[in-house]
Amino acid sequence: MTDKIQKEIKESKISMEDLIMHFREKCSVCGHHRIMHDSFGKCEGVMNKPCTSGCDEFNPE
């Protein structure tokens, strides 16, 4: 992780636990974690396998 990103996280006052919980949340459409979705919400799949659910928006479970 770059120093810039670490600084932004610290300045945001978001705890590492909250950040991890945020990215572990699963999508109700494809079942993949939030971290598998790009910044627009489109699922990129897991382990070099594309998502075949047609998930173009992250919807939390």
Number of C-alpha atoms within 10 A of each C-alpha: 5 6 8 8 10 11 10 11 14 11 9 9 8 11 11 11 8 10 11 11 11 13 13 14 17 18 20 13 16 19 19 21 20 21 18 21 21 14 11 9 16 16 27 18 20 13 7 7 8 11 18 10 11 11 20 16 16 24 15 13 11
